[in-house]
Amino acid sequence: MATAVRVSEKLLSDARKYSKVDHRSITGQIEHWARIGKCAEENPDLTYELIKEILIGVQELDSREKSEYTFG
């Protein structure tokens, strides 16, 4: 379900620039930043690189590109 949200012109302008580089929609870029920020707030000891790798891994599991490792 989509919901309209007001954002600053600066955030919109930055999202527009980054979305072109990363081949995302503007909405997709803001959602990407929100996921990273949420993860960083919930896990303050993690580096940006580790957060990025975790999010890539979650995406791979969601798209069935990889399978979950079974211990033992």
CORVEN-V969384 format. One line per field, one symbol per residue. phi: phi as a letter, one per 20 degrees, with the letter a starting at -180 (. if undefined). psi: psi as a letter, one per 40 degrees, with the letter a starting at -180 (. if undefined). burial: + if it has 24 or more other ideal C-beta (glycine too) atoms within 12 Angstrom, else -. A space follows every 10 residues. Layout:
phi = ???
psi = ???
burial = ???
This chain:
phi = .ecfcecfff ffffffffff felcffffff ffffffffff ffcfeeegff gfffffffff ffemfcdffd fn
psi = hihhhhiidd dddddddddd defiiddddd dddddddddd ddgeeiiddd dddddddddd ddefdiihhh i.
burial = ---------- ----+----- --------++ -++--+---- ---------- +---+----- ---------- --
